[in-house]
Amino acid sequence: MPAADVIRVVVADGDDAGRAAAVAALRANGCVVCGEADRADDAVAVAVEQRPDVVLLDVELPGNGITAARELARRLPQTPFVMLATTADDDDLLDSLRAGAAGYLLKSTDPGRLGHALRGVLNGEAAIPRQLVRRLTEEIRAPALPTFVKTSPAASKLTAREWQVMELLGGGLTTDQVARRLYLSRSTIRVHVSSVLKKLRVSDREGALAVLRGETP
């Protein structure tokens, strides 16, 4: 923890008003805002230059906030970052944590608690909205994805990525959810599925899943 409980923060938010509000709230909480950014690439550049105690990063930052988070985790592994979001989206929460985020706060958070939340993160505490804790717990407790029969003839036909896509779809995820989980576009997921259908000579997704599970197509 920084001396005298004063922490240096880089704030990255594509919304000028939202960024100004966060900066004002942090300064009112005794924090030093040592840098600001309104795009993902700028957020990484400013953070690398300033070496703050913590980075506050908007999930919807132009250029992709999650991508910026992953780059921050790679380039500044000792600097925690906390995601800031407009809505309590569980997929954004999970993607943020997978990217290495130390916390996930809503923009509706009481401004008076923003600095306190960041200090908590520096003390090893998790900053996650209560309404999302249950979703996170459910994700951890979720049963493992179905095991496909990789010793079947179909195994040699599919690429590793195609297997990954089909396993996630077989676990009940939607195309959009699979795309978010793998950091791919929806169209790319559809291309993989189409390739699988062609390779397995089936007409639909359900038929492909049946083949991969070793069931009779």
Secondary structure, 3 states (H helix, E strand, C coil): CCHHHCCEEEEECCCHHHHHHHHHHHHHCCCEEEEEECCHHHHHHHHHHHCCCEEEEECCCCCCHHHHHHHHHHHCCCCCEEEEECCCCHHHHHHHHHHCCCEEEECCCCHHHHHHHHHHHHCCCCECCHHHHHHHHHHHHCCCCCCCCCCCHHHHCCCHHHHHHHHHHHCCCCHHHHHHHHCCCHHHHHHHHHHHHHHHCCCCHHHHHHHHCCCCC
